[in-house]
Amino acid sequence: MASDEGLTGISRVTVFAMFGVVFGYATHHLDERRIGDVAIVGPLTPGVEWGRLWQMARICGRPTANENELAQWVLTQATRAFVCGSDLIAHFPEQGWKLEPGGRRVRFDSTYANRDQLWTGNLTVEGLIPDQVAPRPSSYTA
């Protein structure tokens, strides 16, 4: 599902590299009860658009994966960076971020990795310096 709405927030943010691109992973709550969590994932590297994330999922995921499975692959990579520190660049317990209009929103069939939805799009995170979002060398290409 595409989104024409942008979103800003302040929450936990993990910044990580994957296949040479730097991504941000933030969380968002749909209401004050803080349930129904949404994962926000998007590229931070200048010149990289959000569609690249879905291209990576298509290449690295199961060849016949549907949109929900591709979204799970994306969330798995972001969760791995948060939990294991895989290719971790920065972790902020509370940081401002902005998801640009456009992108893709997927509601999971059931809660996955503690999230009910994944929203992807072009993302910016406050306080990052150019070196943190610059392309990274990678031995893999997707």
QUIWO-V481589 format. One record per backbone hydrogen bond with DSSP energy under -0.5 kcal/mol. CO is the residue of the C=O (numbers start at 1). NH is the residue of the N-H. E is the energy in kcal/mol with one decimal. If there is no record, write none. Layout:
# QUIWO-V481589
CO_NH_E / CO_NH_E
This chain:
# QUIWO-V481589
1_105_-3.9 / 3_102_-1.2 / 7_99_-3.5 / 9_97_-2.5 / 11_95_-2.7 / 12_27_-0.9 / 13_92_-3.2 / 14_25_-2.4 / 15_89_-3.3 / 15_90_-1.7 / 16_23_-3.5 / 18_21_-1.9 / 20_136_-2.5 / 21_18_-2.8 / 22_44_-3.5 / 22_45_-1.4 / 23_16_-2.3 / 24_42_-1.8 / 25_14_-2.5 / 26_40_-3.0 / 28_38_-2.8 / 31_34_-1.7 / 35_30_-0.6 / 37_116_-2.6 / 37_117_-1.2 / 38_28_-2.0 / 39_41_-0.5 / 39_119_-3.2 / 40_26_-2.8 / 41_121_-1.1 / 42_24_-2.8 / 43_123_-1.4 / 45_48_-1.9 / 47_49_-0.5 / 49_52_-1.8 / 50_53_-1.3 / 50_54_-0.8 / 51_55_-2.0 / 52_56_-2.4 / 53_57_-2.0 / 54_58_-2.2 / 55_59_-2.3 / 56_60_-2.9 / 57_61_-2.3 / 62_65_-2.4 / 66_70_-2.3 / 67_71_-2.4 / 68_72_-1.9 / 69_73_-1.9 / 70_74_-2.2 / 71_75_-2.6 / 72_76_-2.4 / 73_77_-2.0 / 74_78_-2.0 / 75_79_-2.8 / 76_80_-2.5 / 77_81_-1.8 / 78_82_-2.0 / 79_83_-3.2 / 80_84_-2.5 / 80_85_-0.7 / 80_86_-1.0 / 81_85_-1.0 / 85_88_-1.9 / 87_17_-2.1 / 90_15_-3.2 / 92_13_-2.6 / 95_11_-2.0 / 96_126_-2.5 / 97_9_-2.1 / 98_100_-0.6 / 98_124_-2.0 / 99_7_-2.4 / 103_3_-1.1 / 104_120_-3.2 / 106_108_-0.5 / 106_118_-2.7 / 112_115_-1.8 / 115_112_-3.0 / 116_108_-2.6 / 117_39_-2.6 / 118_106_-2.9 / 119_41_-2.1 / 120_104_-1.8 / 122_100_-3.0 / 124_98_-2.4 / 125_128_-1.1 / 129_132_-1.4 / 129_133_-0.9 / 130_133_-0.7 / 130_134_-0.9
